[in-house]
């Protein structure tokens, strides 16, 4: 399956990382929402506090 790069959406989500706001990703069924947020789910695992 070919993945479509969604750079505009990605930039919007990256800009609000670390804010206390609740992030909601919406869209039609089977549009790739889960694939879009997958990198953000592993992001806390990569965080190593100094």
C-alpha positions in Angstrom: 0.0 0.0 0.0 1.3 3.4 -0.9 1.5 6.0 1.9 0.6 9.6 1.2 2.8 12.2 2.8 0.6 14.7 4.7 3.2 17.4 5.4 0.7 20.2 6.1 -1.2 18.1 8.7 2.1 16.9 10.2 3.4 20.4 10.6 0.2 21.5 12.4 0.4 18.6 14.9 4.2 19.1 15.5 3.5 22.7 16.4 1.2 21.8 19.2 3.2 19.0 20.7 4.0 19.8 24.4 0.9 22.0 24.8 -1.8 21.0 27.3 -4.4 21.0 24.6 -6.2 17.8 23.6 -5.4 16.8 20.1 -8.2 15.3 18.0 -7.6 13.8 14.6 -10.8 13.5 12.6 -11.5 12.2 9.1 -13.6 9.9 7.0 -13.4 6.1 7.6 -10.2 4.4 6.4 -8.4 7.6 5.5 -5.2 6.8 7.4 -5.7 8.5 10.7 -4.1 5.6 12.6 -1.1 5.6 10.3 -0.8 9.3 10.7 -0.6 9.3 14.5 1.6 6.2 14.7 4.9 8.1 14.9 3.5 10.2 17.7 2.6 7.1 19.7 6.2 6.0 19.9 7.5 9.6 20.5 7.1 9.3 24.4 9.2 6.1 24.3 12.1 8.0 22.7 12.0 10.8 25.3 14.9 10.4 27.8 14.8 13.1 30.5 18.2 14.6 31.4 
